[in-house]
Amino acid sequence: MHKFIPVSTLRRGFSTSTSSEIPLLGPALLVTAVSAVAGGSYLFSDQIRRTSLYLKVSDSIVVPLLRFMDAEDAHNYTIMAAKYKLTPMEKPRPRNCQEITDNIYAKRRLKIEEESQQQMNFVAPPSSTSRRLETKVWGKTFPNPIGMAAGFDKHAEIMGPLLDLGFGFVEVGGVTPFPQNGNSKPRSFRLTEDQAIINRYGLNSHGAEAVCKRLYDFKALLQENIQKKMQINAQGCRRTQGIIGVNLAKNTETKQTAKEDYSLGVQALGPHVDFIVMNISCPNVGWTSKLKDSEISELIVEVIETRNTHCSQIPVLLKIGPDYDDEKIKSIVQVATNTKVDGIIVSNTSKARPDSLISSHRHEAGGLSGQPIKDRAMLTLQKVYALTKGKIPLIGVGGIATGEDVYQRIRAGASLVEVYTAMTYGGASLVQDMKLELDQCLLRDGFQNVSEAVGADYRK
């Protein structure tokens, strides 16, 4: 276990205040609903939060109420509900259920059943917790290939509840070295008719020191439970381990260089996560769009050198945008290959505004995400996979809303995928539905696991 080191001890001389992101008041209906649930939260055991009824109430009542709110306010209330353990939980595989953890007879019976099924070449039916969904990337075992993208849990506050919901991994951030407020509000807009979102948060962040402390505490609790051979509970952790990554960003108002900011982020956060993401394609901050390939290369080299010194086993990933032309895609892939990054995330939000957009918010400035960028993100992924020849693991992002979408990205070359915008419209049940459908696709096409399907479109 790495020792927690405050970021302020690594570099001083830069600071900025950050205001509370939870609004004081919200729509009366939502406040009443949240208060009622909060008041009875002590009655809600993990078993109740795993039930289909609890999930249905969340999707059919709470999510629609949130849509009456400003998009950012709704997001903050969702974060608050997760912190108070009011969000649904996925029912785990039988062998991992809390109810039977200490029941040696039940464990023995399940083991006999499993061995019997293996001897008969038994094929388990599709499930959101199927072992066919497990996959290994960078030597790490992911319970399933579907992760929560950066931007949802910006400040590493609800990693446990997100993993409990059924995600295989969570990418927190973007995280800047020091706190910053981001752009002025309003800065997030739902394009409901288009199943999309436009945001211009401007990398609002609690800063690396606050995030570092949360990552350290989360990892420490996981290790404590593992060492004691205890079942990991819902007190901020998942019953089974998930993977946590961090998205690094640069402070907007600072005299420090991007190299210095990214290096500081790696030092502070790298030892406490499973992978590091370099965000060099955010459309809401001007400096990323001005980066030349040579500057990106130098930045990656600096980050990798810092990684080698402070957390040598942690993969470094590069996050690229969906708006690159063919020449830019080729050059950025060449940079990634030359600098030996461990993975590429394809892709970020988009500055483009397709003619198909019909929402009244379509002309808002910021990064567009969701269904309108689905095809462009898929095309970019296909081009990157073809150029890398499958030698660099890819994470597919952008417009993914169903299990079939996940499957198509995997066949196109993604080892993992991430979602965000679809959760705004699909609710808490989305990730479980996606995993079930993905497992159905794998079973239908004869794949025994996710890794077998990666890049399958290129093997026809």
RODO-2510 file (C-alpha; in nm, 4 decimals, decimal comma):
residues 460
     n   res          X          Y          Z
     1     m     0,0000     0,0000     0,0000
     2     h     0,1388     0,3362    -0,1002
     3     k     0,1481     0,6085     0,1585
     4     f    -0,0921     0,8968     0,1075
     5     i     0,1054     1,2123     0,0281
     6     p    -0,0789     1,5473     0,0196
     7     v    -0,0424     1,7205    -0,3147
     8     s     0,0457     2,0434    -0,1360
     9     t     0,3750     1,8853    -0,0313
    10     l     0,4636     1,8126    -0,3945
    11     r     0,4211     2,1645    -0,5243
    12     r     0,3014     2,4862    -0,3648
    13     g     0,2224     2,8326    -0,4871
    14     f    -0,1043     2,7689    -0,6740
    15     s    -0,4489     2,7635    -0,5237
    16     t    -0,8051     2,8540    -0,6005
    17     s    -1,1280     2,8175    -0,4120
    18     t    -1,4031     2,5857    -0,5275
    19     s    -1,7641     2,6445    -0,4440
    20     s    -2,0155     2,3799    -0,3408
    21     e    -2,1623     2,1964    -0,6364
    22     i    -2,4783     2,0767    -0,4596
    23     p    -2,7583     2,3321    -0,5066
    24     l    -2,9427     2,4393    -0,1922
    25     l    -3,2879     2,3946    -0,3418
    26     g    -3,4401     2,1774    -0,6128
    27     p    -3,7852     2,1091    -0,7446
    28     a    -4,0305     2,0373    -0,4643
    29     l    -4,1248     1,6968    -0,5983
    30     l    -3,7680     1,5747    -0,6121
    31     v    -3,6784     1,7108    -0,2690
    32     t    -3,9834     1,5389    -0,1234
    33     a    -3,8977     1,2113    -0,2922
    34     v    -3,5317     1,2198    -0,1902
    35     s    -3,6200     1,3194     0,1680
    36     a    -3,8717     1,0376     0,1971
    37     v    -3,6214     0,7820     0,0727
    38     a    -3,3436     0,9255     0,2889
    39     g    -3,5669     0,9191     0,5954
    40     g    -3,6304     0,5507     0,5462
    41     s    -3,2838     0,4587     0,4285
    42     y    -3,2059     0,2699     0,7482
    43     l    -3,4797     0,0264     0,6491
    44     f    -3,3177    -0,0413     0,3139
    45     s    -3,0759    -0,3277     0,3374
    46     d    -2,8469    -0,4238     0,0529
    47     q    -3,0914    -0,7043    -0,0254
    48     i    -3,3743    -0,4551    -0,0849
    49     r    -3,1532    -0,2321    -0,3003
    50     r    -3,0838    -0,5372    -0,5189
    51     t    -3,4497    -0,6079    -0,5894
    52     s    -3,6135    -0,5437    -0,9255
    53     l    -3,8795    -0,3337    -0,7520
    54     y    -3,6206    -0,0941    -0,6112
    55     l    -3,4594    -0,0672    -0,9542
    56     k    -3,7955    -0,0029    -1,1189
    57     v    -3,8830     0,2727    -0,8727
    58     s    -3,5488     0,4367    -0,9438
    59     d    -3,5946     0,4247    -1,3213
    60     s    -3,9692     0,4958    -1,3361
    61     i    -4,0024     0,7657    -1,0693
    62     v    -3,6705     0,9176    -0,9651
    63     v    -3,5100     0,9474    -1,3102
    64     p    -3,8144     1,1188    -1,4693
    65     l    -3,8282     1,3634    -1,1773
    66     l    -3,4629     1,4500    -1,2287
    67     r    -3,5418     1,5605    -1,5832
    68     f    -3,7431     1,8529    -1,4463
    69     m    -3,4185     1,9916    -1,3061
    70     d    -3,1225     2,1692    -1,4577
    71     a    -2,8915     1,9002    -1,5981
    72     e    -2,6033     1,9782    -1,3625
    73     d    -2,8287     2,0004    -1,0568
    74     a    -2,9788     1,6633    -1,1443
    75     h    -2,6310     1,5172    -1,1773
    76     n    -2,5312     1,6502    -0,8348
    77     y    -2,8429     1,5065    -0,6717
    78     t    -2,7577     1,1702    -0,8271
    79     i    -2,4085     1,1882    -0,6775
    80     m    -2,5587     1,2760    -0,3392
    81     a    -2,8042     0,9842    -0,3539
    82     a    -2,5198     0,7440    -0,4355
    83     k    -2,3105     0,8762    -0,1456
    84     y    -2,6019     0,8065     0,0906
    85     k    -2,6321     0,4529    -0,0545
    86     l    -2,9773     0,5114    -0,2001
    87     t    -2,8935     0,3919    -0,5502
    88     p    -2,9780     0,0371    -0,6668
    89     m    -2,7322    -0,2495    -0,6475
    90     e    -2,6892    -0,5350    -0,8902
    91     k    -2,7626    -0,8795    -0,7547
    92     p    -2,4275    -1,0641    -0,7639
    93     r    -2,3558    -1,4166    -0,8798
    94     p    -2,4942    -1,6747    -0,6344
    95     r    -2,1487    -1,7742    -0,5126
    96     n    -2,0814    -1,4115    -0,4172
    97     c    -2,4106    -1,3382    -0,2409
    98     q    -2,3737    -1,1972     0,1091
    99     e    -2,6558    -1,4174     0,2345
   100     i    -2,4501    -1,7360     0,1845
   101     t    -2,0967    -1,6091     0,2444
   102     d    -2,0639    -1,7797     0,5822
   103     n    -2,2861    -2,0789     0,5035
   104     i    -2,0396    -2,3618     0,4415
   105     y    -2,3174    -2,6022     0,3372
   106     a    -2,4513    -2,3648     0,0741
   107     k    -2,0991    -2,2990    -0,0547
   108     r    -2,0307    -2,6741    -0,0742
   109     r    -2,3562    -2,7357    -0,2621
   110     l    -2,2823    -2,4588    -0,5129
   111     k    -1,9319    -2,5940    -0,5696
   112     i    -2,0681    -2,9416    -0,6431
   113     e    -2,3248    -2,7945    -0,8824
   114     e    -2,0564    -2,5955    -1,0626
   115     e    -1,8249    -2,8968    -1,0996
   116     s    -2,1159    -3,1047    -1,2275
   117     q    -2,2029    -2,8407    -1,4853
   118     q    -1,8426    -2,8281    -1,6055
   119     q    -1,8316    -3,2062    -1,6504
   120     m    -2,1481    -3,1965    -1,8615
   121     n    -2,0159    -2,9074    -2,0725
   122     f    -2,3046    -2,7047    -1,9347
   123     v    -2,3530    -2,3648    -2,1032
   124     a    -2,4865    -2,1090    -1,8577
   125     p    -2,7795    -1,8998    -1,9846
   126     p    -2,7211    -1,5287    -2,0577
   127     s    -2,6847    -1,3154    -1,7480
   128     s    -2,5636    -0,9697    -1,6484
   129     t    -2,3189    -1,1415    -1,4143
   130     s    -2,2051    -1,4124    -1,6562
   131     r    -1,8422    -1,5154    -1,6391
   132     r    -1,8320    -1,4844    -2,0175
   133     l    -1,8199    -1,1090    -1,9569
   134     e    -1,4924    -1,1270    -1,7623
   135     t    -1,1915    -1,0059    -1,9550
   136     k    -0,8229    -0,9391    -1,8979
   137     v    -0,6570    -0,6207    -2,0184
   138     w    -0,3118    -0,4996    -1,9079
   139     g    -0,2941    -0,8090    -1,6887
   140     k    -0,5939    -0,6903    -1,4868
   141     t    -0,9209    -0,8820    -1,4577
   142     f    -1,2298    -0,6759    -1,5360
   143     p    -1,5586    -0,8299    -1,4092
   144     n    -1,7144    -0,7055    -1,7328
   145     p    -1,5984    -0,4716    -2,0126
   146     i    -1,8474    -0,1881    -1,9466
   147     g    -1,7160     0,1095    -1,7518
   148     m    -1,8392     0,4494    -1,6394
   149     a    -1,6655     0,7177    -1,8422
   150     a    -1,4814     1,0158    -1,6968
   151     g    -1,6992     1,3152    -1,6192
   152     f    -1,9625     1,1330    -1,4154
   153     d    -1,7697     1,0752    -1,0930
   154     k    -1,5421     1,3748    -1,1408
   155     h    -1,4159     1,3847    -0,7845
   156     a    -1,3957     1,0115    -0,6946
   157     e    -1,6916     1,0302    -0,4575
   158     i    -1,9040     0,7298    -0,5593
   159     m    -1,6717     0,4638    -0,6993
   160     g    -1,8209     0,1928    -0,4763
   161     p    -2,1872     0,2623    -0,5601
   162     l    -2,1057     0,2665    -0,9329
   163     l    -1,9315    -0,0703    -0,9107
   164     d    -2,2253    -0,1985    -0,7035
   165     l    -2,4556    -0,0882    -0,9837
   166     g    -2,2812    -0,3335    -1,2132
   167     f    -1,9997    -0,1476    -1,3881
   168     g    -1,6801    -0,3413    -1,4452
   169     f    -1,4662    -0,0331    -1,3963
   170     v    -1,4889     0,3404    -1,3280
   171     e    -1,2790     0,6226    -1,4707
   172     v    -1,2853     0,9184    -1,2311
   173     g    -1,2001     1,2769    -1,3225
   174     g    -1,0817     1,4730    -1,5035
   175     v    -0,8705     1,5751    -1,2100
   176     t    -0,6551     1,8878    -1,2096
   177     p    -0,3574     1,9274    -0,9745
   178     f    -0,5302     2,2026    -0,7789
   179     p    -0,8989     2,2870    -0,7306
   180     q    -1,0732     2,4944    -0,9918
   181     n    -1,4361     2,5904    -1,0479
   182     g    -1,4532     2,5454    -1,4226
   183     n    -1,6793     2,7544    -1,6432
   184     s    -1,9754     2,9576    -1,5246
   185     k    -2,3223     2,8018    -1,5085
   186     p    -2,5334     2,6877    -1,6861
   187     r    -2,2811     2,4555    -1,8448
   188     s    -2,4659     2,1283    -1,9079
   189     f    -2,7637     2,0828    -2,1393
   190     r    -2,9848     1,7858    -2,2225
   191     l    -3,0779     1,7424    -2,5868
   192     t    -3,3628     1,5048    -2,5044
   193     e    -3,4995     1,4784    -2,8569
   194     d    -3,1525     1,3800    -2,9755
   195     q    -3,0629     1,1554    -2,6793
   196     a    -2,7558     1,3706    -2,6294
   197     i    -2,5837     1,6123    -2,3915
   198     i    -2,3744     1,9227    -2,4487
   199     n    -2,1436     2,0188    -2,1650
   200     r    -1,8908     2,2938    -2,1148
   201     y    -1,7888     2,2306    -1,7538
   202     g    -1,4354     2,3467    -1,8220
   203     l    -1,2788     2,0777    -1,6015
   204     n    -1,4258     2,1724    -1,2647
   205     s    -1,2273     1,9717    -1,0100
   206     h    -1,1793     1,9327    -0,6352
   207     g    -0,8103     1,8953    -0,7112
   208     a    -0,5648     1,6080    -0,6856
   209     e    -0,5193     1,6215    -0,3078
   210     a    -0,8888     1,5678    -0,2307
   211     v    -0,9215     1,2975    -0,4965
   212     c    -0,6000     1,1298    -0,3812
   213     k    -0,7363     1,0983    -0,0274
   214     r    -1,0577     0,9361    -0,1541
   215     l    -0,8716     0,6939    -0,3794
   216     y    -0,6350     0,6038    -0,0965
   217     d    -0,9222     0,5377     0,1470
   218     f    -1,1140     0,3343    -0,1105
   219     k    -0,8150     0,1157    -0,1936
   220     a    -0,7268     0,0740     0,1740
   221     l    -1,0766    -0,0498     0,2550
   222     l    -1,0617    -0,2972    -0,0316
   223     q    -0,7285    -0,4317     0,0882
   224     e    -0,8508    -0,4567     0,4460
   225     n    -1,1479    -0,6670     0,3428
   226     i    -0,9355    -0,8885     0,1197
   227     q    -0,6783    -0,9478     0,3925
   228     k    -0,9499    -1,0393     0,6409
   229     k    -1,1165    -1,2600     0,3780
   230     m    -1,4365    -1,0726     0,4481
   231     q    -1,7160    -1,0090     0,2018
   232     i    -1,6771    -0,6536     0,0694
   233     n    -1,9951    -0,4688     0,1572
   234     a    -2,1715    -0,1597     0,0316
   235     q    -1,9991     0,0846     0,2646
   236     g    -1,8322     0,2538    -0,0287
   237     c    -1,7033    -0,0715    -0,1807
   238     r    -1,8268    -0,3468    -0,4030
   239     r    -1,8669    -0,7099    -0,3049
   240     t    -1,6197    -0,8031    -0,5762
   241     q    -1,3342    -0,5884    -0,6920
   242     g    -1,3667    -0,3473    -0,9809
   243     i    -1,1052    -0,1476    -1,1663
   244     i    -1,0505     0,2254    -1,1027
   245     g    -0,8811     0,4622    -1,3461
   246     v    -0,8133     0,8352    -1,3267
   247     n    -0,8381     1,0961    -1,6007
   248     l    -0,5681     1,3618    -1,5618
   249     a    -0,6086     1,7231    -1,6708
   250     k    -0,4211     2,0517    -1,6532
   251     n    -0,5216     2,3525    -1,4445
   252     t    -0,6589     2,6277    -1,6661
   253     e    -0,5137     2,9278    -1,4859
   254     t    -0,1567     2,8434    -1,3938
   255     k     0,1918     2,9419    -1,4988
   256     q     0,2977     2,5791    -1,4798
   257     t     0,3370     2,3798    -1,7997
   258     a     0,1204     2,0872    -1,9013
   259     k     0,4185     1,8606    -1,8381
   260     e     0,4453     1,9798    -1,4776
   261     d     0,0725     1,9504    -1,4129
   262     y     0,0461     1,6014    -1,5608
   263     s     0,3588     1,4879    -1,3809
   264     l     0,2136     1,6073    -1,0514
   265     g    -0,1094     1,4242    -1,1229
   266     v     0,0769     1,0999    -1,1884
   267     q     0,2786     1,1341    -0,8673
   268     a    -0,0265     1,2043    -0,6537
   269     l    -0,2849     0,9711    -0,8062
   270     g    -0,0972     0,7042    -1,0005
   271     p    -0,0126     0,4822    -0,7016
   272     h    -0,3805     0,4573    -0,6043
   273     v    -0,5432     0,3574    -0,9356
   274     d    -0,5344     0,0788    -1,1944
   275     f    -0,4795     0,2966    -1,5010
   276     i    -0,4022     0,6579    -1,5898
   277     v    -0,5663     0,8537    -1,8723
   278     m    -0,4072     1,1568    -2,0363
   279     n    -0,6852     1,3884    -2,1488
   280     i    -0,5414     1,5815    -2,4437
   281     s    -0,8665     1,6208    -2,6383
   282     c    -1,1176     1,8030    -2,4154
   283     p    -1,3131     2,0460    -2,6370
   284     n    -1,3937     2,2731    -2,3418
   285     v    -1,0385     2,3947    -2,2753
   286     g    -0,8449     2,5805    -2,5413
   287     w    -0,4922     2,4520    -2,4835
   288     t    -0,5615     2,0952    -2,5986
   289     s    -0,6710     2,2031    -2,9462
   290     k    -0,3426     2,3904    -2,9955
   291     l    -0,1195     2,0928    -2,9175
   292     k     0,1124     1,9832    -3,1950
   293     d     0,2046     1,6169    -3,2360
   294     s     0,5571     1,6894    -3,1138
   295     e     0,4175     1,8517    -2,7981
   296     i     0,1839     1,5580    -2,7375
   297     s     0,4784     1,3233    -2,7769
   298     e     0,6875     1,5192    -2,5259
   299     l     0,3962     1,5240    -2,2835
   300     i     0,3472     1,1474    -2,3066
   301     v     0,7199     1,0854    -2,2553
   302     e     0,7134     1,3024    -1,9418
   303     v     0,4112     1,1186    -1,8031
   304     i     0,5598     0,7752    -1,8745
   305     e     0,8910     0,8694    -1,7149
   306     t     0,7061     0,9926    -1,4062
   307     r     0,4973     0,6751    -1,4067
   308     n     0,8097     0,4598    -1,4242
   309     t     0,9451     0,6333    -1,1159
   310     h     0,6348     0,6421    -0,8965
   311     c     0,3999     0,3632    -1,0118
   312     s     0,5791     0,1553    -1,2710
   313     q     0,3069    -0,1085    -1,3225
   314     i     0,0228     0,1336    -1,3975
   315     p    -0,0857     0,1569    -1,7652
   316     v    -0,0914     0,5015    -1,9309
   317     l    -0,3703     0,5673    -2,1827
   318     l    -0,4210     0,8482    -2,4329
   319     k    -0,7705     0,9907    -2,4890
   320     i    -0,8352     1,1246    -2,8388
   321     g    -1,1285     1,3093    -2,9967
   322     p    -1,3862     1,2041    -3,2605
   323     d    -1,3357     1,5053    -3,4865
   324     y    -0,9923     1,4130    -3,6262
   325     d    -0,9549     1,3756    -4,0010
   326     d    -0,7714     1,0745    -4,1463
   327     e    -0,4357     1,2508    -4,1465
   328     k    -0,4687     1,3509    -3,7813
   329     i    -0,5770     1,0000    -3,6820
   330     k    -0,2697     0,8533    -3,8523
   331     s    -0,0339     1,1022    -3,6896
   332     i    -0,1787     1,0594    -3,3392
   333     v    -0,1634     0,6802    -3,3699
   334     q     0,1988     0,7132    -3,4796
   335     v     0,2699     0,9255    -3,1716
   336     a     0,1005     0,6675    -2,9496
   337     t     0,2988     0,3859    -3,1089
   338     n     0,6319     0,5654    -3,0870
   339     t     0,5863     0,6632    -2,7235
   340     k     0,4572     0,3159    -2,6308
   341     v     0,1375     0,4189    -2,4571
   342     d    -0,0500     0,1257    -2,3079
   343     g    -0,3914     0,2095    -2,4512
   344     i    -0,6051     0,4598    -2,6401
   345     i    -0,9548     0,5825    -2,5512
   346     v    -1,1656     0,6518    -2,8609
   347     s    -1,3194     0,9029    -2,8193
   348     n    -1,3920     1,2268    -2,6334
   349     t    -1,6924     1,4569    -2,6827
   350     s    -1,7309     1,6455    -3,0108
   351     k    -1,7311     2,0084    -3,1177
   352     a    -1,9253     1,9216    -3,4328
   353     r    -2,3002     1,9821    -3,4600
   354     p    -2,4632     1,7348    -3,6989
   355     d    -2,7504     1,8656    -3,9103
   356     s    -2,9698     1,5964    -3,7559
   357     l    -2,9859     1,7780    -3,4186
   358     i    -3,3341     1,9131    -3,3422
   359     s    -3,3155     2,0169    -2,9743
   360     s    -3,3396     2,3857    -2,8884
   361     h    -3,0046     2,3467    -2,7093
   362     r    -2,8233     2,2292    -3,0228
   363     h    -2,6360     2,5575    -3,0657
   364     e    -2,4925     2,5663    -2,7127
   365     a    -2,1144     2,5741    -2,6939
   366     g    -1,9350     2,2720    -2,5521
   367     g    -1,8722     1,9055    -2,6157
   368     l    -2,1502     1,6971    -2,7680
   369     s    -2,1992     1,3390    -2,6486
   370     g    -2,4565     1,0656    -2,6976
   371     q    -2,6348     0,9246    -3,0011
   372     p    -2,5389     1,2020    -3,2499
   373     i    -2,1683     1,1127    -3,2280
   374     k    -2,2195     0,7340    -3,2302
   375     d    -2,1292     0,6765    -3,5957
   376     r    -1,8310     0,9124    -3,5896
   377     a    -1,6914     0,7544    -3,2731
   378     m    -1,7349     0,4066    -3,4232
   379     l    -1,5613     0,5072    -3,7458
   380     t    -1,2700     0,6587    -3,5549
   381     l    -1,2379     0,3399    -3,3483
   382     q    -1,2287     0,1260    -3,6630
   383     k    -0,9562     0,3410    -3,8157
   384     v    -0,7461     0,3403    -3,4983
   385     y    -0,7735    -0,0375    -3,4627
   386     a    -0,6731    -0,0899    -3,8251
   387     l    -0,3705     0,1372    -3,7813
   388     t    -0,2594    -0,0219    -3,4522
   389     k    -0,3255    -0,3730    -3,5886
   390     g    -0,4685    -0,4711    -3,2518
   391     k    -0,1368    -0,4213    -3,0719
   392     i    -0,2647    -0,1450    -2,8418
   393     p    -0,5774    -0,2077    -2,6276
   394     l    -0,8576     0,0357    -2,7093
   395     i    -1,1523     0,1650    -2,5057
   396     g    -1,4548     0,2561    -2,7172
   397     v    -1,6673     0,5540    -2,6094
   398     g    -1,9372     0,7656    -2,7712
   399     g    -2,3068     0,7008    -2,8304
   400     i    -2,3107     0,3543    -2,6712
   401     a    -2,6605     0,2839    -2,5378
   402     t    -2,7312    -0,0899    -2,5735
   403     g    -2,5608    -0,4240    -2,5316
   404     e    -2,5575    -0,4582    -2,9103
   405     d    -2,3705    -0,1251    -2,9286
   406     v    -2,1149    -0,2619    -2,6832
   407     y    -2,0794    -0,5804    -2,8864
   408     q    -2,0272    -0,3894    -3,2125
   409     r    -1,7517    -0,1765    -3,0553
   410     i    -1,5820    -0,4902    -2,9256
   411     r    -1,5997    -0,6567    -3,2661
   412     a    -1,4585    -0,3348    -3,4136
   413     g    -1,1538    -0,3589    -3,1880
   414     a    -1,2397    -0,2242    -2,8441
   415     s    -1,1209    -0,4351    -2,5526
   416     l    -1,3383    -0,2280    -2,3186
   417     v    -1,6131     0,0336    -2,3545
   418     e    -1,7386     0,3279    -2,1488
   419     v    -2,0814     0,4901    -2,1216
   420     y    -2,2151     0,8091    -1,9654
   421     t    -2,4812     0,9992    -2,1627
   422     a    -2,7008     0,6920    -2,2085
   423     m    -2,7287     0,6628    -1,8281
   424     t    -2,9011     1,0027    -1,8229
   425     y    -3,1834     0,8629    -2,0320
   426     g    -3,1730     0,4925    -1,9474
   427     g    -3,1449     0,5063    -1,5693
   428     a    -2,9789     0,2664    -1,3288
   429     s    -3,1013    -0,0476    -1,5056
   430     l    -2,9124     0,0408    -1,8227
   431     v    -2,5805    -0,1202    -1,7329
   432     q    -2,7436    -0,4489    -1,6295
   433     d    -2,9534    -0,4559    -1,9462
   434     m    -2,6443    -0,3857    -2,1564
   435     k    -2,4492    -0,6680    -1,9953
   436     l    -2,7335    -0,9151    -2,0411
   437     e    -2,7678    -0,8245    -2,4075
   438     l    -2,3904    -0,8388    -2,4575
   439     d    -2,3823    -1,1874    -2,3086
   440     q    -2,6642    -1,2910    -2,5415
   441     c    -2,4603    -1,1650    -2,8370
   442     l    -2,1506    -1,3565    -2,7256
   443     l    -2,3494    -1,6765    -2,6790
   444     r    -2,5322    -1,6322    -3,0105
   445     d    -2,2082    -1,5998    -3,2067
   446     g    -2,0214    -1,8742    -3,0255
   447     f    -1,7725    -1,6677    -2,8247
   448     q    -1,6738    -1,8087    -2,4889
   449     n    -1,5655    -1,4706    -2,3537
   450     v    -1,5278    -1,1040    -2,4438
   451     s    -1,1615    -1,1230    -2,5414
   452     e    -1,2398    -1,3739    -2,8191
   453     a    -1,4711    -1,1178    -2,9829
   454     v    -1,2249    -0,8249    -2,9823
   455     g    -1,1522    -0,7262    -3,3434
   456     a    -1,3675    -1,0089    -3,4811
   457     d    -1,4788    -0,7921    -3,7741
   458     y    -1,1224    -0,7965    -3,9055
   459     r    -1,0977    -1,1741    -3,9007
   460     k    -1,3859    -1,2421    -4,1407
***
